[in-house]
Amino acid sequence: MKQQSLEYVERLILEQVRFLNLVLEETRKRNKFLSEKLEMSYAKLIGLGTPYELMIHSLRQVKREMDMYLKIIRDKMMEAENQSSPTRKKRKRQKSF
């Protein structure tokens, strides 16, 4: 039962990390496009230079924290799996991107 709970938590965190990656990648693409076309960043265009940059920095920080939490959960899963059946092969870890 505990293993299922850990797998569920892992799935949730992985989905959040993927979502953050998507947001950051789309933001980067759009900002690059606007910078090339308008010769100014999106943040400057809308007049939110510093708050916009802080938001991006915060999202990156949240993603790093989620990656660390994901590693902790996966370590706990491996530990629980090894305790339940020491002869079973270790499960492969998914990359978080």
N, C-alpha and C positions, 0 to 999 in steps of 0.2 A: 504494500500500500504506500509506504513512504517513497519507494522508487517511482511510482506513478505520480505522486505529488511533485517530486523533483523534476520529472520529465515535463509535467505541465508547466511548472515555473520556468524551466529552461525554454520551452516553446514560447511562452509569453514574452520573456526577455528578448529572445531572438527576434520575434516579430517587432518589438519596440526598437531594437538596434537597426533592423532593416528599414523601418520607417524613418528613423533619424538619418540613416545613410541616404535614403531617397530625398528627404527634405534638403539635406546639405548639398547633395549632388545637383538637384534641380536649381537650388539657389545659386550655386556656383556657375552653372550653365547660363542661366538667365542674366546674371550679373555680368558675365563675360560678353554675352551677346549685346547687352545694352552698352557696355563699355566700348565695344568695337563700333557699334552703330552711332551712338550719341557722344562718344568720347567723354563719358562721365559714368560713374557707377550708379547703380539703382539707388543706393542709399543717398547719394548726393542729389540725384534726380528728385527724389521725394522729400528731400530735406531732413533726412534722419540719419546722417552719417554715423555719428557715435552710437546712438541706440541700436541701429541696425547691426553695426559691427559687434557690439556687445551681445546681441541676440545670437549671432552666428558663433561667437566664442562660447557662449553658454551652451548652445546645442552641442558643440564639439565636446565640451566638458561633460555634459550629461551622457553622451555616447561613450566616452572613455569610462565613466563610472559604470554604465550598463555592461560594457565589455568585461570589466573587472568582476562585477557581480555574476555575470554569466560564467566566468572561469571558476568562481567559487562554487556555484551550483553544479557545474560539470565535475569538479573534483569530488564533491559530496556524492554525486551519482556513481562515480567510479569506485569510491570507497564503499558505498552501500552494495554495489554489485560484487565487488571483491569479497566482502564479508558474507554475502548470501551464497555464493558459489565460487570458491577460489580456483576451480579448474576451468571455469568458462573463459572464453577469450574476451579480452577487453573490447568494449564497444568503441567504434571510431567516433572521434569528436567532429562535429560540424564546425566549419569556419563561420565566424560571424560577419565576415566581409570587411 
